Amino acid sequence: MKLLFDQNLSFRLKTVLAFEFPESVHIAALRLETADDSEIWKYAKTNGFTIVTQDADYYELALMRGIPPKIIWVRSGNTSTKYLQNLFLQKVQKIKDFIGHAESICLEIF
């Protein structure tokens, strides 16, 4: 279970979730920070990632193109990285269940 953190999320989330999702990465580490959504989508699909984002565009791509990749849409608005770290830690099992469910497209977390 690999998470691909979008540019609009802190790279620190990867570190906090490393135990639960060890192969996760931030797009900046892949030098994709200037890539458009379609390029990131393709990378995630080809490499087995679930995209984690605050951007509605990926949800819309998922509706048009289907899965994979799956989308985790963080709907908490502008908030601190610490808040998001705690949010993700509270939702680890929900995230794993979502990724493991073949037909699920998008998980919204608040």
DSSP file (Angstrom, degrees, kcal/mol; ACC not computed):
  #  RESIDUE AA STRUCTURE BP1 BP2  ACC     N-H-->O    O-->H-N    N-H-->O    O-->H-N    TCO  KAPPA ALPHA  PHI   PSI    X-CA   Y-CA   Z-CA
    1    1 A M              0   0    0      0, 0.0     2,-0.5     0, 0.0    22,-0.4   0.000 360.0 360.0 360.0 109.1    0.0    0.0    0.0
    2    2 A K  E     -a   49   0A   0     46,-0.6    48,-2.6    21,-0.1     2,-0.4  -0.921 360.0-155.8-117.6 132.0    1.8    3.0   -1.3
    3    3 A L  E     -a   50   0A   0     -2,-0.5    22,-2.5    18,-0.3     2,-0.6  -0.866   2.9-156.5-106.5 139.2    0.6    6.6   -1.0
    4    4 A L  E     -ab  51  25A   0     46,-3.0    48,-2.8    -2,-0.4     2,-0.4  -0.942  16.1-148.2-115.1 107.5    1.7    9.4   -3.3
    5    5 A F  E     -ab  52  26A   0     20,-2.5    22,-2.5    -2,-0.6    23,-0.2  -0.633  14.5-131.7 -82.9 125.7    1.4   12.8   -1.6
    6    6 A D    >   -     0   0    0     46,-2.7     3,-1.9    -2,-0.4    22,-0.1  -0.196  27.2-100.3 -70.9 164.4    0.5   15.7   -3.8
    7    7 A Q  T 3  S+     0   0    0      1,-0.3    -1,-0.1    25,-0.1     4,-0.1   0.776 118.0  65.4 -57.1 -30.8    2.3   19.0   -3.9
    8    8 A N  T 3  S+     0   0    0      2,-0.1     2,-0.3    47,-0.0    -1,-0.3   0.435  95.5  70.1 -78.4   3.3   -0.4   20.6   -1.7
    9    9 A L  S <  S-     0   0    0     -3,-1.9     2,-0.1    43,-0.1    72,-0.0  -0.904  93.6 -98.5-118.7 149.8    0.5   18.4    1.2
   10   10 A S    >   -     0   0    0     -2,-0.3     3,-1.3     1,-0.1     4,-0.4  -0.347  18.1-133.9 -67.2 141.7    3.6   18.4    3.4
   11   11 A F  T >> S+     0   0    0      1,-0.2     3,-0.9     2,-0.2     4,-0.7   0.692 101.1  76.5 -63.8 -18.9    6.4   16.0    2.6
   12   12 A R  H 3> S+     0   0    0      1,-0.2     4,-1.9     2,-0.2    -1,-0.2   0.739  78.4  70.9 -67.1 -22.6    6.4   15.4    6.4
   13   13 A L  H <> S+     0   0    0     -3,-1.3     4,-1.9     1,-0.2    -1,-0.2   0.875  92.1  58.0 -61.6 -36.2    3.3   13.3    6.2
   14   14 A K  H <4 S+     0   0    0     -3,-0.9     4,-0.3    -4,-0.4    -1,-0.2   0.905 106.1  48.6 -59.2 -42.4    5.3   10.6    4.5
   15   15 A T  H >< S+     0   0    0     -4,-0.7     3,-1.0     1,-0.2     4,-0.3   0.909 110.0  50.6 -66.1 -42.9    7.6   10.3    7.4
   16   16 A V  H 3< S+     0   0    0     -4,-1.9     3,-0.3     1,-0.2    -1,-0.2   0.850 117.5  39.8 -63.7 -34.7    4.8   10.1   10.0
   17   17 A L  T 3X S+     0   0    0     -4,-1.9     4,-3.2     1,-0.2     3,-0.3   0.305  82.6 108.3 -98.7   8.7    3.1    7.3    8.0
   18   18 A A  T <4 S+     0   0    0     -3,-1.0    -1,-0.2    -4,-0.3    -2,-0.1   0.829  76.3  53.5 -58.9 -35.2    6.3    5.4    7.1
   19   19 A F  T  4 S+     0   0    0     -3,-0.3    -1,-0.2    -4,-0.3    -2,-0.1   0.917 119.2  33.2 -66.8 -41.9    5.6    2.6    9.5
   20   20 A E  T  4 S+     0   0    0     -3,-0.3    -2,-0.2     1,-0.2    -1,-0.2   0.819 136.3  23.9 -83.4 -33.2    2.1    1.9    8.1
   21   21 A F  S >< S+     0   0    0     -4,-3.2     3,-1.7    -7,-0.2   -18,-0.3  -0.615  71.9 170.4-133.1  71.1    2.8    2.8    4.5
   22   22 A P  T 3  S+     0   0    0      0, 0.0    -1,-0.1     0, 0.0   -20,-0.1   0.693  73.1  53.7 -65.0 -22.4    6.6    2.4    4.0
   23   23 A E  T 3  S+     0   0    0    -22,-0.4   -21,-0.1     2,-0.0    -5,-0.1   0.270  81.6 124.1 -96.4  13.2    6.7    2.8    0.2
   24   24 A S    <   -     0   0    0     -3,-1.7     2,-0.3   -23,-0.2   -20,-0.2  -0.308  36.9-177.1 -73.5 157.6    5.0    6.1    0.2
   25   25 A V  E     -b    4   0A   0    -22,-2.5   -20,-2.5    -2,-0.0     2,-0.3  -0.992  27.1-121.2-153.7 153.9    6.5    9.2   -1.4
   26   26 A H  E >>  -b    5   0A   0     -2,-0.3     3,-1.3   -22,-0.2     4,-0.7  -0.774  31.3-121.4 -94.7 144.5    5.9   12.9   -1.9
   27   27 A I  G >4>S+     0   0    0    -22,-2.5     5,-2.7    -2,-0.3     3,-0.8   0.789 110.5  64.6 -60.7 -25.9    5.8   14.0   -5.6
   28   28 A A  G >45S+     0   0    0      1,-0.2     3,-1.3   -23,-0.2    -1,-0.3   0.867  96.1  57.0 -63.8 -34.6    8.7   16.4   -4.9
   29   29 A A  G <45S+     0   0    0     -3,-1.3    -1,-0.2     1,-0.3    -2,-0.2   0.730 108.7  47.0 -67.4 -20.6   11.0   13.5   -4.2
   30   30 A L  G <<5S-     0   0    0     -3,-0.8    -1,-0.3    -4,-0.7    -2,-0.2   0.369 115.8-117.0 -97.8   1.8   10.1   12.2   -7.6
   31   31 A R  T < 5S+     0   0    0     -3,-1.3    -3,-0.2    -4,-0.2     3,-0.2   0.852  82.4 121.7  61.1  36.7   10.7   15.6   -9.2
   32   32 A L    > < +     0   0    0     -5,-2.7     3,-1.6     1,-0.1    -4,-0.2   0.216  28.1 111.5-107.9  11.8    7.1   15.7  -10.3
   33   33 A E  T 3  S+     0   0    0     -6,-0.4    -1,-0.1     1,-0.3    -5,-0.1   0.731  85.5  39.9 -63.8 -20.9    6.2   18.9   -8.4
   34   34 A T  T 3  S+     0   0    0     -3,-0.2    -1,-0.3    -6,-0.1    -2,-0.1   0.388  92.5 112.9-104.3   2.3    5.8   20.8  -11.7
   35   35 A A  S <  S-     0   0    0     -3,-1.6     2,-0.1     1,-0.1    -3,-0.1  -0.382  70.1-114.9 -71.1 150.7    4.0   17.9  -13.5
   36   36 A D     >  -     0   0    0      1,-0.1     4,-2.1    -2,-0.1     3,-0.5  -0.367  33.0 -97.9 -81.2 169.6    0.4   18.4  -14.4
   37   37 A D  H  > S+     0   0    0      1,-0.2     4,-2.7     2,-0.2     5,-0.2   0.847 122.1  55.5 -57.6 -37.6   -2.4   16.2  -12.9
   38   38 A S  H  > S+     0   0    0      2,-0.2     4,-2.4     1,-0.2    -1,-0.2   0.888 107.5  48.7 -64.8 -39.0   -2.5   13.9  -15.8
   39   39 A E  H  > S+     0   0    0     -3,-0.5     4,-2.4     2,-0.2    -1,-0.2   0.918 113.4  46.5 -66.0 -43.1    1.3   13.1  -15.6
   40   40 A I  H  X S+     0   0    0     -4,-2.1     4,-2.7     2,-0.2    -2,-0.2   0.909 111.3  53.0 -65.5 -41.1    1.0   12.5  -11.8
   41   41 A W  H  X S+     0   0    0     -4,-2.7     4,-2.6    -5,-0.2    -2,-0.2   0.939 110.2  47.5 -56.4 -49.5   -2.1   10.3  -12.5
   42   42 A K  H  X S+     0   0    0     -4,-2.4     4,-2.7     1,-0.2     5,-0.2   0.910 111.5  50.3 -61.5 -43.4   -0.2    8.2  -15.0
   43   43 A Y  H  X S+     0   0    0     -4,-2.4     4,-2.0     1,-0.2    -1,-0.2   0.938 111.8  47.8 -60.4 -46.7    2.8    7.8  -12.6
   44   44 A A  H  X>S+     0   0    0     -4,-2.7     5,-2.4     1,-0.2     4,-0.7   0.919 113.7  47.3 -61.4 -44.2    0.5    6.7   -9.8
   45   45 A K  H ><5S+     0   0    0     -4,-2.6     3,-0.8     1,-0.2    -2,-0.2   0.934 113.9  46.5 -63.1 -47.5   -1.3    4.2  -12.0
   46   46 A T  H 3<5S+     0   0    0     -4,-2.7    -1,-0.2     1,-0.2    -2,-0.2   0.818 119.9  39.7 -64.7 -32.2    1.9    2.8  -13.5
   47   47 A N  H 3<5S-     0   0    0     -4,-2.0    -1,-0.2    -5,-0.2    -2,-0.2   0.280 111.5-109.8-109.2  10.3    3.6    2.4  -10.1
   48   48 A G  T <<5 +     0   0    0     -3,-0.8   -46,-0.6    -4,-0.7     2,-0.2   0.807  63.7 149.0  73.4  31.7    0.7    1.3   -7.9
   49   49 A F  E   < -a    2   0A   0     -5,-2.4     2,-0.5    -6,-0.2    21,-0.3  -0.654  44.7-138.2 -96.6 154.0    0.2    4.4   -5.8
   50   50 A T  E     -a    3   0A   0    -48,-2.6   -46,-3.0    -2,-0.2     2,-0.4  -0.954  30.6-127.4-100.5 128.1   -2.9    5.9   -4.2
   51   51 A I  E     -ac   4  71A   0     19,-2.3    21,-3.2    -2,-0.5     2,-0.5  -0.635  19.1-161.6 -81.9 130.7   -2.9    9.6   -4.7
   52   52 A V  E     +ac   5  72A   0    -48,-2.8   -46,-2.7    -2,-0.4     2,-0.3  -0.964  30.1 145.1-111.9 122.5   -3.4   11.7   -1.5
   53   53 A T  E     - c   0  73A   0     19,-2.6    21,-3.4    -2,-0.5   -48,-0.0  -0.949  56.7-142.1-151.7 164.0   -4.4   15.3   -2.3
   54   54 A Q  S    S+     0   0    0     -2,-0.3     2,-0.5    19,-0.2    19,-0.1   0.217  77.9 104.0-107.0   8.4   -6.5   18.3   -1.3
   55   55 A D    >>  -     0   0    0      1,-0.1     3,-0.9    20,-0.0     4,-0.6  -0.803  62.1-153.3-101.0 125.3   -7.3   18.9   -4.9
   56   56 A A  H 3> S+     0   0    0     -2,-0.5     4,-2.0     1,-0.2     3,-0.3   0.693  85.4  81.1 -67.1 -19.4  -10.7   18.0   -6.4
   57   57 A D  H 3> S+     0   0    0      1,-0.2     4,-2.2     2,-0.2    -1,-0.2   0.854  88.2  52.7 -59.3 -36.6   -9.2   17.6   -9.8
   58   58 A Y  H <> S+     0   0    0     -3,-0.9     4,-2.4     2,-0.2    -1,-0.2   0.878 106.7  52.6 -69.2 -36.0   -8.0   14.1   -9.0
   59   59 A Y  H  X S+     0   0    0     -4,-0.6     4,-2.0    -3,-0.3    -1,-0.2   0.926 109.8  49.3 -61.5 -43.9  -11.4   13.0   -7.9
   60   60 A E  H  X S+     0   0    0     -4,-2.0     4,-1.7     1,-0.2    -2,-0.2   0.887 109.9  50.9 -64.0 -39.2  -12.8   14.3  -11.2
   61   61 A L  H  X S+     0   0    0     -4,-2.2     4,-3.4     1,-0.2     5,-0.4   0.901 108.1  53.3 -62.2 -40.8  -10.1   12.4  -13.1
   62   62 A A  H  X S+     0   0    0     -4,-2.4     4,-2.2     1,-0.2    -2,-0.2   0.890 107.5  50.6 -62.7 -39.3  -11.1    9.2  -11.2
   63   63 A L  H  < S+     0   0    0     -4,-2.0    -1,-0.2     1,-0.2    -2,-0.2   0.876 118.0  39.2 -65.9 -36.5  -14.7    9.7  -12.2
   64   64 A M  H  < S+     0   0    0     -4,-1.7    -2,-0.2    -5,-0.2    -1,-0.2   0.890 129.9  26.4 -78.5 -41.5  -13.7   10.0  -15.8
   65   65 A R  H  < S-     0   0    0     -4,-3.4    -3,-0.2     1,-0.2    -2,-0.2   0.604  95.2-142.5-102.7 -14.7  -10.9    7.4  -16.0
   66   66 A G     <  -     0   0    0     -4,-2.2    -1,-0.2    -5,-0.4    -2,-0.1  -0.347  42.3  -6.8  79.6-167.9  -11.8    5.0  -13.3
   67   67 A I  S    S+     0   0    0     -2,-0.1     3,-0.1    -4,-0.1    38,-0.1  -0.820  72.4  80.7-118.4 158.8   -9.3    3.2  -11.1
   68   68 A P  S    S+     0   0    0      0, 0.0   -23,-0.1     0, 0.0     2,-0.1   0.624  88.2  52.9 -75.4 170.3   -6.4    2.7  -10.5
   69   69 A P  S    S-     0   0    0      0, 0.0   -19,-0.2     0, 0.0     2,-0.1   0.597  80.6-149.6 -82.9 159.6   -5.2    4.9   -9.0
   70   70 A K        -     0   0    0    -21,-0.3   -19,-2.3    -2,-0.1     2,-0.4  -0.470  13.0-132.9 -83.0 162.4   -7.4    5.4   -6.1
   71   71 A I  E     -cd  51 106A   0     34,-2.4    36,-2.6   -21,-0.2     2,-0.6  -0.970  14.0-164.0-124.8 132.0   -7.8    8.9   -4.5
   72   72 A I  E     -cd  52 107A   0    -21,-3.2   -19,-2.6    -2,-0.4     2,-0.7  -0.966  19.1-160.6-109.0 113.8   -7.7   10.0   -0.9
   73   73 A W  E     -cd  53 108A   0     34,-2.6    36,-2.2    -2,-0.6     2,-0.7  -0.854   6.6-149.7-102.7 111.3   -9.2   13.4   -0.9
   74   74 A V  E     + d   0 109A   0    -21,-3.4     3,-0.3    -2,-0.7    36,-0.2  -0.714  17.8 178.6 -83.7 113.2   -8.2   15.4    2.3
   75   75 A R        +     0   0    0     34,-3.3    35,-0.1    -2,-0.7    -1,-0.1  -0.050  46.5 107.0-109.0  30.4  -11.2   17.8    2.9
   76   76 A S  S    S-     0   0    0      1,-0.3    -1,-0.2    33,-0.2    34,-0.1   0.465  73.2-137.1 -89.1  -1.3  -10.0   19.5    6.0
   77   77 A G        -     0   0    0     -3,-0.3     2,-0.6   -23,-0.1    -1,-0.3  -0.250  58.5 -17.3  74.2-169.4   -9.2   22.8    4.3
   78   78 A N  S    S+     0   0    0     -3,-0.1     2,-0.3    -2,-0.0    -3,-0.0  -0.595  87.3 142.2 -73.0 118.3   -6.1   24.8    5.1
   79   79 A T        -     0   0    0     -2,-0.6    -2,-0.1     1,-0.0     2,-0.0  -0.897  51.2 -73.0-149.1 173.7   -4.8   23.4    8.4
   80   80 A S     >  -     0   0    0     -2,-0.3     4,-2.0     1,-0.1     5,-0.1  -0.312  33.5-122.5 -74.9 156.4   -1.5   22.7   10.0
   81   81 A T  H  > S+     0   0    0      1,-0.2     4,-2.8     2,-0.2     5,-0.2   0.872 114.3  58.2 -62.3 -37.3    0.7   19.7    9.1
   82   82 A K  H  > S+     0   0    0      2,-0.2     4,-2.3     1,-0.2    -1,-0.2   0.915 105.3  49.3 -59.8 -43.9    0.5   18.6   12.7
   83   83 A Y  H  > S+     0   0    0      1,-0.2     4,-2.5     2,-0.2    -1,-0.2   0.931 112.5  47.5 -60.6 -45.2   -3.3   18.4   12.4
   84   84 A L  H  X S+     0   0    0     -4,-2.0     4,-2.8     2,-0.2     5,-0.2   0.880 108.5  54.8 -65.9 -37.6   -3.0   16.4    9.2
   85   85 A Q  H  X S+     0   0    0     -4,-2.8     4,-2.3     2,-0.2    -1,-0.2   0.945 111.8  43.9 -58.7 -47.6   -0.4   14.1   10.8
   86   86 A N  H  X S+     0   0    0     -4,-2.3     4,-2.0     2,-0.2    -2,-0.2   0.892 112.0  53.9 -64.7 -39.7   -2.9   13.3   13.6
   87   87 A L  H  X S+     0   0    0     -4,-2.5     4,-1.2     1,-0.2    -2,-0.2   0.939 110.7  45.3 -59.9 -48.4   -5.7   13.0   11.2
   88   88 A F  H  < S+     0   0    0     -4,-2.8     4,-0.4     1,-0.2     3,-0.3   0.897 110.6  53.4 -64.7 -40.2   -3.9   10.4    9.1
   89   89 A L  H >< S+     0   0    0     -4,-2.3     3,-0.7     1,-0.2     4,-0.2   0.868 109.6  49.1 -63.3 -34.9   -2.7    8.5   12.1
   90   90 A Q  H 3< S+     0   0    0     -4,-2.0    -1,-0.2     1,-0.2     3,-0.2   0.761 114.9  45.6 -71.4 -24.7   -6.4    8.2   13.3
   91   91 A K  T 3X S+     0   0    0     -4,-1.2     4,-2.8    -3,-0.3     5,-0.2   0.251  75.3 112.9-105.0  11.1   -7.5    7.0    9.9
   92   92 A V  H <> S+     0   0    0     -3,-0.7     4,-2.5    -4,-0.4     5,-0.2   0.916  82.2  43.2 -53.0 -50.8   -4.8    4.4    9.1
   93   93 A Q  H  > S+     0   0    0     -4,-0.2     4,-2.7     1,-0.2    -1,-0.2   0.901 113.5  51.6 -66.2 -38.9   -7.1    1.4    9.3
   94   94 A K  H  > S+     0   0    0      2,-0.2     4,-2.3     1,-0.2    -1,-0.2   0.902 110.9  49.1 -61.9 -40.6   -9.8    3.3    7.2
   95   95 A I  H  X S+     0   0    0     -4,-2.8     4,-2.6     2,-0.2     5,-0.2   0.926 111.8  48.2 -64.6 -45.6   -7.2    4.1    4.6
   96   96 A K  H  X S+     0   0    0     -4,-2.5     4,-2.2    -5,-0.2    -2,-0.2   0.914 111.9  49.5 -62.3 -42.9   -6.0    0.5    4.5
   97   97 A D  H  X S+     0   0    0     -4,-2.7     4,-0.9     2,-0.2    -1,-0.2   0.916 111.6  49.6 -61.7 -43.0   -9.5   -0.8    4.2
   98   98 A F  H >< S+     0   0    0     -4,-2.3     3,-0.9     1,-0.2     6,-0.3   0.938 111.4  47.3 -61.6 -48.6  -10.2    1.7    1.4
   99   99 A I  H 3< S+     0   0    0     -4,-2.6    -1,-0.2     1,-0.2    -2,-0.2   0.875 112.1  51.7 -62.2 -36.6   -7.1    0.7   -0.6
  100  100 A G  H 3< S+     0   0    0     -4,-2.2     2,-0.8    -5,-0.2    -1,-0.2   0.639  88.2  90.5 -76.0 -14.3   -7.9   -2.9   -0.2
  101  101 A H    X<  -     0   0    0     -4,-0.9     3,-1.2    -3,-0.9    -1,-0.0  -0.753  69.0-153.0 -88.2 110.5  -11.5   -2.6   -1.4
  102  102 A A  T 3  S+     0   0    0     -2,-0.8    -1,-0.2     1,-0.3   -35,-0.1   0.765  87.1  45.0 -57.1 -33.5  -11.3   -3.2   -5.2
  103  103 A E  T 3  S+     0   0    0     -3,-0.1    -1,-0.3     2,-0.0     2,-0.2   0.559  84.0 107.9 -94.6  -8.6  -14.3   -1.1   -6.2
  104  104 A S    <   -     0   0    0     -3,-1.2     3,-0.1    -6,-0.3    -3,-0.0  -0.487  39.5-179.9 -74.0 138.5  -13.7    2.1   -4.1
  105  105 A I        +     0   0    0      1,-0.3   -34,-2.4    -2,-0.2     2,-0.4   0.829  61.7  16.5-102.8 -47.7  -12.7    5.1   -6.1
  106  106 A C  E     -d   71   0A   0    -36,-0.2     2,-0.5   -34,-0.1    -1,-0.3  -0.992  51.7-160.9-139.6 135.5  -12.3    7.9   -3.5
  107  107 A L  E     -d   72   0A   0    -36,-2.6   -34,-2.6    -2,-0.4     2,-0.5  -0.974  14.5-156.9-113.2 121.2  -11.9    8.2    0.2
  108  108 A E  E     -d   73   0A   0     -2,-0.5     2,-0.4   -36,-0.2   -34,-0.2  -0.852  11.2-170.8 -97.1 129.7  -12.7   11.6    1.7
  109  109 A I  E      d   74   0A   0    -36,-2.2   -34,-3.3    -2,-0.5   -33,-0.2  -0.954 360.0 360.0-123.1 145.1  -11.2   12.3    5.0
  110  110 A F              0   0    0     -2,-0.4    -1,-0.1   -36,-0.2   -36,-0.1   0.318 360.0 360.0-122.2 360.0  -11.9   15.3    7.3
